[in-house]
Amino acid sequence: MTETIRLTNVDKRFRAKHAVKDVSLSVKKGELFCFLGPNGSGKTTTIKMMTGLLEPTDGAIELVGIDVLKEPLKAKKQIAYVPDQPLVYAKLTGREYLEFIASVYGVEQEVFETRMKKYTELFSLTGRLDEYAGEYSHGMKQKLSLCAALIHMPDILFLDEPTVGLDPKSARTMKNLLRQLCDEGMTIFMSTHILEIAEQMCDRVGIIKDGELITVATMEELKRESGGDSTLEDIFLDLTGDEEAQLLASSMKEEQ
Protein backbone atom coordinates (compact mmCIF):
# COMPACT_ATOMS: atom_id res chain seq x y z
CA MET A 1 0.00 0.00 0.00
CA THR A 2 1.07 3.58 -0.65
CA GLU A 3 2.47 5.62 2.22
CA THR A 4 0.51 8.78 2.93
CA ILE A 5 2.43 9.93 6.03
CA ARG A 6 6.20 9.83 6.46
CA LEU A 7 8.19 11.39 9.29
CA THR A 8 11.98 11.23 9.08
CA ASN A 9 14.10 12.06 12.14
CA VAL A 10 11.64 14.72 13.33
CA ASP A 11 12.76 16.80 16.32
CA LYS A 12 11.05 19.64 18.18
CA ARG A 13 12.63 21.81 20.85
CA PHE A 14 11.05 24.64 22.83
CA ARG A 15 14.12 26.37 24.27
CA ALA A 16 15.27 23.99 27.04
CA LYS A 17 12.44 21.46 26.47
CA HIS A 18 13.06 18.66 23.99
CA ALA A 19 9.43 17.80 23.19
CA VAL A 20 9.88 15.38 20.27
CA LYS A 21 13.08 13.39 19.77
CA ASP A 22 14.17 11.98 16.42
CA VAL A 23 10.80 10.44 15.48
CA SER A 24 10.63 8.41 12.26
CA LEU A 25 7.31 6.91 11.26
CA SER A 26 5.26 5.95 8.21
CA VAL A 27 1.52 5.36 7.84
CA LYS A 28 -0.08 3.71 4.82
CA LYS A 29 -3.10 4.72 2.77
CA GLY A 30 -6.33 3.47 4.33
CA GLU A 31 -4.73 2.82 7.71
CA LEU A 32 -6.32 3.79 11.02
CA PHE A 33 -3.30 4.62 13.16
CA CYS A 34 -3.58 5.36 16.89
CA PHE A 35 -0.95 7.50 18.59
CA LEU A 36 -0.72 6.80 22.31
CA GLY A 37 1.28 8.25 25.17
CA PRO A 38 1.06 9.75 28.66
CA ASN A 39 0.20 13.43 29.11
CA GLY A 40 3.06 15.61 27.91
CA SER A 41 4.67 12.82 25.90
CA GLY A 42 4.68 14.74 22.60
CA LYS A 43 1.52 13.45 20.88
CA THR A 44 -0.15 16.79 20.18
CA THR A 45 3.18 18.45 19.32
CA THR A 46 3.81 15.74 16.71
CA ILE A 47 0.34 16.13 15.24
CA LYS A 48 0.71 19.92 15.08
CA MET A 49 3.96 19.52 13.16
CA MET A 50 2.31 17.16 10.69
CA THR A 51 -0.58 19.57 10.15
CA GLY A 52 1.74 22.55 9.68
CA LEU A 53 0.76 24.35 12.88
CA LEU A 54 4.27 23.95 14.29
CA GLU A 55 7.58 23.85 12.43
CA PRO A 56 9.94 21.03 13.39
CA THR A 57 13.36 21.97 14.70
CA ASP A 58 14.83 19.25 12.53
CA GLY A 59 13.71 16.44 10.25
CA ALA A 60 11.28 16.07 7.37
CA ILE A 61 7.52 15.46 7.09
CA GLU A 62 5.77 14.29 3.92
CA LEU A 63 2.00 13.97 3.47
CA VAL A 64 0.79 12.24 0.31
CA GLY A 65 4.31 12.72 -1.05
CA ILE A 66 4.27 16.49 -0.37
CA ASP A 67 6.94 18.10 1.81
CA VAL A 68 5.04 20.01 4.49
CA LEU A 69 7.83 22.56 5.00
CA LYS A 70 8.47 23.23 1.31
CA GLU A 71 4.84 23.21 0.10
CA PRO A 72 2.66 23.90 3.16
CA LEU A 73 -0.47 25.09 1.33
CA LYS A 74 -0.43 22.17 -1.10
CA ALA A 75 -0.03 19.74 1.80
CA LYS A 76 -2.81 21.32 3.86
CA LYS A 77 -5.27 20.92 0.98
CA GLN A 78 -4.91 17.16 1.37
CA ILE A 79 -5.69 17.00 5.09
CA ALA A 80 -8.18 17.90 7.80
CA TYR A 81 -7.50 18.34 11.51
CA VAL A 82 -9.90 18.12 14.44
CA PRO A 83 -8.20 19.21 17.69
CA ASP A 84 -9.27 18.09 21.16
CA GLN A 85 -10.75 21.55 21.78
CA PRO A 86 -12.94 22.23 18.72
CA LEU A 87 -12.42 25.63 17.13
CA VAL A 88 -15.56 27.04 15.53
CA TYR A 89 -16.61 30.59 14.70
CA ALA A 90 -19.06 31.55 17.44
CA LYS A 91 -20.86 34.19 15.35
CA LEU A 92 -21.59 31.82 12.47
CA THR A 93 -24.44 29.35 12.46
CA GLY A 94 -23.53 25.70 12.05
CA ARG A 95 -24.64 25.87 8.42
CA GLU A 96 -22.62 29.04 7.74
CA TYR A 97 -19.54 27.47 9.31
CA LEU A 98 -19.79 24.41 7.08
CA GLU A 99 -20.38 26.65 4.04
CA PHE A 100 -17.26 28.64 4.94
CA ILE A 101 -15.12 25.49 5.20
CA ALA A 102 -16.48 24.26 1.86
CA SER A 103 -15.60 27.59 0.21
CA VAL A 104 -12.03 27.46 1.57
CA TYR A 105 -11.48 24.08 -0.10
CA GLY A 106 -13.40 24.93 -3.26
CA VAL A 107 -16.06 22.24 -2.81
CA GLU A 108 -18.82 22.53 -5.42
CA GLN A 109 -22.23 23.51 -4.07
CA GLU A 110 -24.01 20.31 -5.04
CA VAL A 111 -21.27 18.15 -3.52
CA PHE A 112 -21.29 20.31 -0.39
CA GLU A 113 -25.05 19.96 0.07
CA THR A 114 -24.86 16.18 -0.29
CA ARG A 115 -22.03 15.82 2.20
CA MET A 116 -23.48 18.29 4.68
CA LYS A 117 -26.79 16.42 4.68
CA LYS A 118 -25.09 13.06 5.07
CA TYR A 119 -22.83 13.92 7.99
CA THR A 120 -25.10 16.30 9.91
CA GLU A 121 -27.86 13.69 9.80
CA LEU A 122 -25.41 11.05 10.97
CA PHE A 123 -24.49 13.14 14.02
CA SER A 124 -28.04 14.45 14.65
CA LEU A 125 -27.13 18.08 13.92
CA THR A 126 -29.61 18.79 11.13
CA GLY A 127 -32.16 20.55 13.34
CA ARG A 128 -29.50 22.73 14.97
CA LEU A 129 -27.66 24.04 11.89
CA ASP A 130 -29.31 27.46 11.98
CA GLU A 131 -28.24 28.13 15.57
CA TYR A 132 -25.03 30.02 16.31
CA ALA A 133 -22.08 27.65 16.75
CA GLY A 134 -21.02 29.61 19.82
CA GLU A 135 -24.18 28.40 21.55
CA TYR A 136 -23.42 24.73 20.92
CA SER A 137 -22.32 22.41 23.72
CA HIS A 138 -18.78 21.03 23.61
CA GLY A 139 -20.07 17.77 22.16
CA MET A 140 -22.03 19.56 19.42
CA LYS A 141 -18.98 21.66 18.52
CA GLN A 142 -16.97 18.45 18.29
CA LYS A 143 -19.54 16.89 15.96
CA LEU A 144 -19.69 20.05 13.84
CA SER A 145 -15.89 19.99 13.57
CA LEU A 146 -15.99 16.37 12.42
CA CYS A 147 -18.59 17.23 9.78
CA ALA A 148 -16.49 20.18 8.62
CA ALA A 149 -13.38 18.02 8.39
CA LEU A 150 -15.14 15.66 6.00
CA ILE A 151 -16.69 18.31 3.72
CA HIS A 152 -13.72 18.16 1.32
CA MET A 153 -13.00 14.42 1.91
CA PRO A 154 -9.31 14.75 2.77
CA ASP A 155 -6.69 12.13 2.00
CA ILE A 156 -5.59 12.27 5.66
CA LEU A 157 -7.73 13.02 8.71
CA PHE A 158 -5.91 13.99 11.92
CA LEU A 159 -7.89 13.61 15.15
CA ASP A 160 -6.66 14.65 18.60
CA GLU A 161 -8.81 12.99 21.30
CA PRO A 162 -11.90 12.90 19.04
CA THR A 163 -14.28 11.30 21.57
CA VAL A 164 -13.86 14.04 24.20
CA GLY A 165 -17.31 15.52 24.90
CA LEU A 166 -19.22 13.01 22.79
CA ASP A 167 -22.13 11.06 24.23
CA PRO A 168 -21.95 7.23 23.89
CA LYS A 169 -24.21 7.13 20.82
CA SER A 170 -22.19 9.79 18.99
CA ALA A 171 -18.93 8.10 19.98
CA ARG A 172 -20.17 4.82 18.52
CA THR A 173 -21.30 6.62 15.35
CA MET A 174 -17.88 8.23 15.03
CA LYS A 175 -16.04 4.93 15.51
CA ASN A 176 -18.14 3.20 12.85
CA LEU A 177 -17.66 6.13 10.47
CA LEU A 178 -13.88 6.21 10.90
CA ARG A 179 -13.60 2.51 10.16
CA GLN A 180 -15.74 2.96 7.03
CA LEU A 181 -13.67 5.92 5.82
CA CYS A 182 -10.45 3.92 6.19
CA ASP A 183 -11.97 1.00 4.32
CA GLU A 184 -12.73 3.47 1.51
CA GLY A 185 -9.09 4.64 1.41
CA MET A 186 -8.81 7.58 3.80
CA THR A 187 -5.85 7.57 6.20
CA ILE A 188 -6.69 8.44 9.81
CA PHE A 189 -4.08 9.43 12.40
CA MET A 190 -5.69 9.61 15.82
CA SER A 191 -4.45 10.27 19.34
CA THR A 192 -6.54 9.01 22.24
CA HIS A 193 -6.34 8.29 25.96
CA ILE A 194 -9.13 5.73 25.67
CA LEU A 195 -7.15 2.55 25.13
CA GLU A 196 -10.24 0.43 24.45
CA ILE A 197 -10.86 2.51 21.31
CA ALA A 198 -7.33 1.92 20.09
CA GLU A 199 -7.52 -1.80 20.86
CA GLN A 200 -10.84 -2.27 19.07
CA MET A 201 -10.38 0.01 16.07
CA CYS A 202 -6.81 0.64 15.04
CA ASP A 203 -4.75 -1.20 12.46
CA ARG A 204 -1.55 -0.20 14.26
CA VAL A 205 -0.59 1.78 17.33
CA GLY A 206 2.43 3.94 18.04
CA ILE A 207 3.42 4.65 21.64
CA ILE A 208 5.43 7.75 22.48
CA LYS A 209 7.04 8.54 25.84
CA ASP A 210 9.03 11.65 26.75
CA GLY A 211 9.15 12.61 23.09
CA GLU A 212 10.58 9.26 21.94
CA LEU A 213 8.65 6.80 19.80
CA ILE A 214 9.16 3.55 21.72
CA THR A 215 7.12 1.14 19.59
CA VAL A 216 4.97 0.86 16.47
CA ALA A 217 3.06 -2.38 16.02
CA THR A 218 -0.26 -4.10 15.42
CA MET A 219 -2.24 -5.31 18.43
CA GLU A 220 -1.36 -8.90 17.51
CA GLU A 221 2.35 -8.07 17.50
CA LEU A 222 2.14 -6.25 20.83
CA LYS A 223 0.27 -9.12 22.48
CA ARG A 224 2.66 -11.71 21.05
CA GLU A 225 5.65 -9.81 22.40
CA SER A 226 4.04 -9.46 25.84
CA GLY A 227 2.99 -13.09 26.18
CA GLY A 228 -0.39 -13.19 24.48
CA ASP A 229 -2.94 -12.49 27.23
CA SER A 230 -2.23 -8.84 27.96
CA THR A 231 -4.66 -6.03 27.16
CA LEU A 232 -3.48 -2.85 25.46
CA GLU A 233 -3.82 -1.14 28.85
CA ASP A 234 -1.41 -3.66 30.40
CA ILE A 235 1.05 -3.27 27.52
CA PHE A 236 0.81 0.52 27.54
CA LEU A 237 1.44 0.79 31.28
CA ASP A 238 4.33 -1.62 31.06
CA LEU A 239 5.99 0.19 28.15
CA THR A 240 5.50 3.69 29.55
CA GLY A 241 6.67 2.68 33.03
CA ASP A 242 3.76 4.24 34.91
CA GLU A 243 4.31 2.34 38.17
CA GLU A 244 1.55 4.11 40.09
CA ALA A 245 -1.02 3.31 37.38
CA GLN A 246 0.22 -0.28 37.18
CA LEU A 247 -0.30 -0.78 40.91
CA LEU A 248 -3.78 0.77 40.75
CA ALA A 249 -4.79 -1.40 37.79
CA SER A 250 -3.44 -4.50 39.53
CA SER A 251 -5.32 -3.77 42.75
CA MET A 252 -8.57 -3.18 40.83
CA LYS A 253 -8.23 -6.54 39.07
CA GLU A 254 -7.63 -8.29 42.41
CA GLU A 255 -10.77 -6.72 43.85
CA GLN A 256 -12.76 -8.01 40.89
C-alpha positions as CSV (number, residue, x, y, z in Angstrom):
1,M,0.0,0.0,0.0
2,T,1.1,3.6,-0.7
3,E,2.5,5.6,2.2
4,T,0.5,8.8,2.9
5,I,2.4,9.9,6.0
6,R,6.2,9.8,6.5
7,L,8.2,11.4,9.3
8,T,12.0,11.2,9.1
9,N,14.1,12.1,12.1
10,V,11.6,14.7,13.3
11,D,12.8,16.8,16.3
12,K,11.0,19.6,18.2
13,R,12.6,21.8,20.8
14,F,11.1,24.6,22.8
15,R,14.1,26.4,24.3
16,A,15.3,24.0,27.0
17,K,12.4,21.5,26.5
18,H,13.1,18.7,24.0
19,A,9.4,17.8,23.2
20,V,9.9,15.4,20.3
21,K,13.1,13.4,19.8
22,D,14.2,12.0,16.4
23,V,10.8,10.4,15.5
24,S,10.6,8.4,12.3
25,L,7.3,6.9,11.3
26,S,5.3,6.0,8.2
27,V,1.5,5.4,7.8
28,K,-0.1,3.7,4.8
29,K,-3.1,4.7,2.8
30,G,-6.3,3.5,4.3
31,E,-4.7,2.8,7.7
32,L,-6.3,3.8,11.0
33,F,-3.3,4.6,13.2
34,C,-3.6,5.4,16.9
35,F,-0.9,7.5,18.6
36,L,-0.7,6.8,22.3
37,G,1.3,8.2,25.2
38,P,1.1,9.8,28.7
39,N,0.2,13.4,29.1
40,G,3.1,15.6,27.9
41,S,4.7,12.8,25.9
42,G,4.7,14.7,22.6
43,K,1.5,13.5,20.9
44,T,-0.1,16.8,20.2
45,T,3.2,18.5,19.3
46,T,3.8,15.7,16.7
47,I,0.3,16.1,15.2
48,K,0.7,19.9,15.1
49,M,4.0,19.5,13.2
50,M,2.3,17.2,10.7
51,T,-0.6,19.6,10.2
52,G,1.7,22.6,9.7
53,L,0.8,24.4,12.9
54,L,4.3,23.9,14.3
55,E,7.6,23.8,12.4
56,P,9.9,21.0,13.4
57,T,13.4,22.0,14.7
58,D,14.8,19.3,12.5
59,G,13.7,16.4,10.2
60,A,11.3,16.1,7.4
61,I,7.5,15.5,7.1
62,E,5.8,14.3,3.9
63,L,2.0,14.0,3.5
64,V,0.8,12.2,0.3
65,G,4.3,12.7,-1.0
66,I,4.3,16.5,-0.4
67,D,6.9,18.1,1.8
68,V,5.0,20.0,4.5
69,L,7.8,22.6,5.0
70,K,8.5,23.2,1.3
71,E,4.8,23.2,0.1
72,P,2.7,23.9,3.2
73,L,-0.5,25.1,1.3
74,K,-0.4,22.2,-1.1
75,A,0.0,19.7,1.8
76,K,-2.8,21.3,3.9
77,K,-5.3,20.9,1.0
78,Q,-4.9,17.2,1.4
79,I,-5.7,17.0,5.1
80,A,-8.2,17.9,7.8
81,Y,-7.5,18.3,11.5
82,V,-9.9,18.1,14.4
83,P,-8.2,19.2,17.7
84,D,-9.3,18.1,21.2
85,Q,-10.7,21.5,21.8
86,P,-12.9,22.2,18.7
87,L,-12.4,25.6,17.1
88,V,-15.6,27.0,15.5
89,Y,-16.6,30.6,14.7
90,A,-19.1,31.6,17.4
91,K,-20.9,34.2,15.3
92,L,-21.6,31.8,12.5
93,T,-24.4,29.3,12.5
94,G,-23.5,25.7,12.1
95,R,-24.6,25.9,8.4
96,E,-22.6,29.0,7.7
97,Y,-19.5,27.5,9.3
98,L,-19.8,24.4,7.1
99,E,-20.4,26.6,4.0
100,F,-17.3,28.6,4.9
101,I,-15.1,25.5,5.2
102,A,-16.5,24.3,1.9
103,S,-15.6,27.6,0.2
104,V,-12.0,27.5,1.6
105,Y,-11.5,24.1,-0.1
106,G,-13.4,24.9,-3.3
107,V,-16.1,22.2,-2.8
108,E,-18.8,22.5,-5.4
109,Q,-22.2,23.5,-4.1
110,E,-24.0,20.3,-5.0
111,V,-21.3,18.1,-3.5
112,F,-21.3,20.3,-0.4
113,E,-25.1,20.0,0.1
114,T,-24.9,16.2,-0.3
115,R,-22.0,15.8,2.2
116,M,-23.5,18.3,4.7
117,K,-26.8,16.4,4.7
118,K,-25.1,13.1,5.1
119,Y,-22.8,13.9,8.0
120,T,-25.1,16.3,9.9
121,E,-27.9,13.7,9.8
122,L,-25.4,11.0,11.0
123,F,-24.5,13.1,14.0
124,S,-28.0,14.5,14.6
125,L,-27.1,18.1,13.9
126,T,-29.6,18.8,11.1
127,G,-32.2,20.5,13.3
128,R,-29.5,22.7,15.0
129,L,-27.7,24.0,11.9
130,D,-29.3,27.5,12.0
131,E,-28.2,28.1,15.6
132,Y,-25.0,30.0,16.3
133,A,-22.1,27.7,16.7
134,G,-21.0,29.6,19.8
135,E,-24.2,28.4,21.6
136,Y,-23.4,24.7,20.9
137,S,-22.3,22.4,23.7
138,H,-18.8,21.0,23.6
139,G,-20.1,17.8,22.2
140,M,-22.0,19.6,19.4
141,K,-19.0,21.7,18.5
142,Q,-17.0,18.5,18.3
143,K,-19.5,16.9,16.0
144,L,-19.7,20.1,13.8
145,S,-15.9,20.0,13.6
146,L,-16.0,16.4,12.4
147,C,-18.6,17.2,9.8
148,A,-16.5,20.2,8.6
149,A,-13.4,18.0,8.4
150,L,-15.1,15.7,6.0
151,I,-16.7,18.3,3.7
152,H,-13.7,18.2,1.3
153,M,-13.0,14.4,1.9
154,P,-9.3,14.8,2.8
155,D,-6.7,12.1,2.0
156,I,-5.6,12.3,5.7
157,L,-7.7,13.0,8.7
158,F,-5.9,14.0,11.9
159,L,-7.9,13.6,15.2
160,D,-6.7,14.6,18.6
161,E,-8.8,13.0,21.3
162,P,-11.9,12.9,19.0
163,T,-14.3,11.3,21.6
164,V,-13.9,14.0,24.2
165,G,-17.3,15.5,24.9
166,L,-19.2,13.0,22.8
167,D,-22.1,11.1,24.2
168,P,-21.9,7.2,23.9
169,K,-24.2,7.1,20.8
170,S,-22.2,9.8,19.0
171,A,-18.9,8.1,20.0
172,R,-20.2,4.8,18.5
173,T,-21.3,6.6,15.4
174,M,-17.9,8.2,15.0
175,K,-16.0,4.9,15.5
176,N,-18.1,3.2,12.8
177,L,-17.7,6.1,10.5
178,L,-13.9,6.2,10.9
179,R,-13.6,2.5,10.2
180,Q,-15.7,3.0,7.0
181,L,-13.7,5.9,5.8
182,C,-10.5,3.9,6.2
183,D,-12.0,1.0,4.3
184,E,-12.7,3.5,1.5
185,G,-9.1,4.6,1.4
186,M,-8.8,7.6,3.8
187,T,-5.9,7.6,6.2
188,I,-6.7,8.4,9.8
189,F,-4.1,9.4,12.4
190,M,-5.7,9.6,15.8
191,S,-4.4,10.3,19.3
192,T,-6.5,9.0,22.2
193,H,-6.3,8.3,26.0
194,I,-9.1,5.7,25.7
195,L,-7.2,2.6,25.1
196,E,-10.2,0.4,24.5
197,I,-10.9,2.5,21.3
198,A,-7.3,1.9,20.1
199,E,-7.5,-1.8,20.9
200,Q,-10.8,-2.3,19.1
201,M,-10.4,0.0,16.1
202,C,-6.8,0.6,15.0
203,D,-4.8,-1.2,12.5
204,R,-1.5,-0.2,14.3
205,V,-0.6,1.8,17.3
206,G,2.4,3.9,18.0
207,I,3.4,4.7,21.6
208,I,5.4,7.8,22.5
209,K,7.0,8.5,25.8
210,D,9.0,11.6,26.8
211,G,9.2,12.6,23.1
212,E,10.6,9.3,21.9
213,L,8.6,6.8,19.8
214,I,9.2,3.6,21.7
215,T,7.1,1.1,19.6
216,V,5.0,0.9,16.5
217,A,3.1,-2.4,16.0
218,T,-0.3,-4.1,15.4
219,M,-2.2,-5.3,18.4
220,E,-1.4,-8.9,17.5
221,E,2.4,-8.1,17.5
222,L,2.1,-6.3,20.8
223,K,0.3,-9.1,22.5
224,R,2.7,-11.7,21.1
225,E,5.7,-9.8,22.4
226,S,4.0,-9.5,25.8
227,G,3.0,-13.1,26.2
228,G,-0.4,-13.2,24.5
229,D,-2.9,-12.5,27.2
230,S,-2.2,-8.8,28.0
231,T,-4.7,-6.0,27.2
232,L,-3.5,-2.9,25.5
233,E,-3.8,-1.1,28.8
234,D,-1.4,-3.7,30.4
235,I,1.0,-3.3,27.5
236,F,0.8,0.5,27.5
237,L,1.4,0.8,31.3
238,D,4.3,-1.6,31.1
239,L,6.0,0.2,28.2
240,T,5.5,3.7,29.6
241,G,6.7,2.7,33.0
242,D,3.8,4.2,34.9
243,E,4.3,2.3,38.2
244,E,1.5,4.1,40.1
245,A,-1.0,3.3,37.4
246,Q,0.2,-0.3,37.2
247,L,-0.3,-0.8,40.9
248,L,-3.8,0.8,40.7
249,A,-4.8,-1.4,37.8
250,S,-3.4,-4.5,39.5
251,S,-5.3,-3.8,42.8
252,M,-8.6,-3.2,40.8
253,K,-8.2,-6.5,39.1
254,E,-7.6,-8.3,42.4
255,E,-10.8,-6.7,43.8
256,Q,-12.8,-8.0,40.9
